[in-house]
Amino acid sequence: MTEDINSKKLACIIAGALDDKLGKDITILNISNVSSLADYFVIVTGDSTPQVRALMENTRDKIKKLFGRLPLRAENDAKNRWNLLDYGDVVVHILHRDERETYAIEKFWNNAFCIPENEWAEISKEYREF
């Protein structure tokens, strides 16, 4: 399936994919009014380094399968505890719980609007695995 989607829907579908694979504390920040880096950040916590890697790989594969879209850039630290997928308009931060607490991305972007879980879950439901 390939279709054009807006950045909000892409962020919500990514959040749903991360939730399907048991990512924790999923947050979507609309940063479009406070930064030109992207429109949205999707931030998720993994409980272990293998889970951080698996969340990244699953997200990349699902978005490629659904929309034929690959990240413009993918990065991870040497210990694979913070992975990043950059889709241009949506940037996905997949962090080990310790890094999530240390770097507190949401606090840095506290002027950004947060999309509530019930909203992103509803938007992403047709793309979810059950």
C-alpha positions as CSV (number, residue, x, y, z in Angstrom):
1,M,0.0,0.0,0.0
2,T,1.3,3.4,-0.8
3,E,-0.5,6.7,-0.2
4,D,0.3,10.2,0.5
5,I,-0.2,11.1,4.2
6,N,0.3,14.2,6.2
7,S,2.9,14.5,8.9
8,K,0.3,14.2,11.8
9,K,-1.1,11.0,10.4
10,L,2.4,9.6,9.9
11,A,3.4,10.4,13.4
12,C,0.2,8.8,14.7
13,I,0.8,5.6,12.6
14,I,4.4,5.4,13.9
15,A,3.1,5.8,17.5
16,G,0.6,2.9,16.8
17,A,3.4,0.7,15.4
18,L,5.6,1.4,18.4
19,D,2.6,0.6,20.7
20,D,2.0,-2.7,18.9
21,K,5.5,-3.7,19.7
22,L,5.2,-2.8,23.4
23,G,7.0,0.5,23.3
24,K,6.4,2.5,26.5
25,D,5.5,6.1,27.3
26,I,4.8,7.0,23.7
27,T,4.6,10.8,23.2
28,I,3.9,12.8,20.1
29,L,5.0,16.4,20.2
30,N,3.9,18.9,17.5
31,I,7.0,21.0,17.2
32,S,6.0,22.8,14.0
33,N,5.3,26.1,15.8
34,V,8.5,26.1,17.8
35,S,11.1,24.6,15.4
36,S,11.9,24.2,11.7
37,L,13.5,20.8,12.4
38,A,10.4,18.8,11.8
39,D,6.6,18.9,12.3
40,Y,6.5,16.1,14.9
41,F,8.7,14.2,17.3
42,V,7.6,10.7,18.3
43,I,9.3,9.6,21.5
44,V,9.2,6.1,22.9
45,T,11.0,4.1,25.6
46,G,12.3,0.6,25.3
47,D,13.1,-1.5,28.3
48,S,16.3,-3.0,26.9
49,T,18.8,-2.4,24.1
50,P,17.4,-5.3,22.0
51,Q,13.9,-3.8,22.3
52,V,15.2,-0.4,21.3
53,R,16.8,-1.9,18.2
54,A,13.6,-4.0,17.5
55,L,11.4,-0.9,17.8
56,M,13.5,0.9,15.3
57,E,13.6,-1.9,12.8
58,N,9.9,-2.6,13.1
59,T,9.0,1.0,12.6
60,R,11.3,1.4,9.6
61,D,9.9,-1.8,8.0
62,K,6.3,-0.9,8.7
63,I,6.5,2.6,7.2
64,K,8.3,1.2,4.2
65,K,5.7,-1.5,3.7
66,L,2.7,0.9,4.2
67,F,3.9,3.9,2.3
68,G,7.1,3.0,0.4
69,R,8.9,5.6,2.5
70,L,12.4,5.2,4.0
71,P,13.9,7.5,6.6
72,L,16.1,10.2,5.2
73,R,18.5,9.4,8.0
74,A,18.8,6.7,10.7
75,E,21.2,7.0,13.6
76,N,22.0,5.2,16.8
77,D,24.6,5.6,19.5
78,A,27.4,3.1,19.9
79,K,25.5,1.1,22.6
80,N,22.2,1.2,20.7
81,R,20.4,3.0,23.5
82,W,19.1,6.0,21.5
83,N,18.0,5.4,18.0
84,L,16.6,8.0,15.7
85,L,14.6,7.7,12.5
86,D,14.3,11.0,10.5
87,Y,11.5,11.1,8.0
88,G,11.9,14.8,7.4
89,D,8.5,15.9,8.8
90,V,8.5,13.3,11.6
91,V,11.5,12.4,13.7
92,V,11.3,9.2,15.8
93,H,13.4,9.0,19.0
94,I,13.6,5.5,20.4
95,L,15.4,5.5,23.8
96,H,16.3,3.1,26.5
97,R,14.5,4.1,29.7
98,D,17.7,5.4,31.3
99,E,18.5,7.7,28.4
100,R,14.8,8.9,28.3
101,E,15.1,10.0,31.9
102,T,18.5,11.5,31.5
103,Y,17.8,13.6,28.3
104,A,14.2,14.5,29.1
105,I,13.4,15.5,25.5
106,E,9.8,16.6,26.4
107,K,11.1,19.1,29.0
108,F,13.4,20.7,26.4
109,W,10.4,21.0,24.0
110,N,7.9,22.0,26.7
111,N,6.4,24.7,24.3
112,A,5.3,22.0,21.9
113,F,1.8,20.7,21.8
114,C,1.4,17.0,22.8
115,I,-1.1,14.8,20.9
116,P,-3.2,12.8,23.4
117,E,-2.9,9.0,23.3
118,N,-6.6,8.6,22.6
119,E,-6.3,10.8,19.5
120,W,-3.2,9.1,18.0
121,A,-4.7,5.7,18.8
122,E,-7.8,6.6,16.9
123,I,-6.0,8.0,13.9
124,S,-3.7,5.0,13.7
125,K,-6.2,2.2,14.3
126,E,-6.7,1.1,10.7
127,Y,-3.0,0.5,10.4
128,R,-2.6,-1.4,13.7
129,E,-1.7,-5.1,14.2
130,F,-4.0,-6.9,16.6
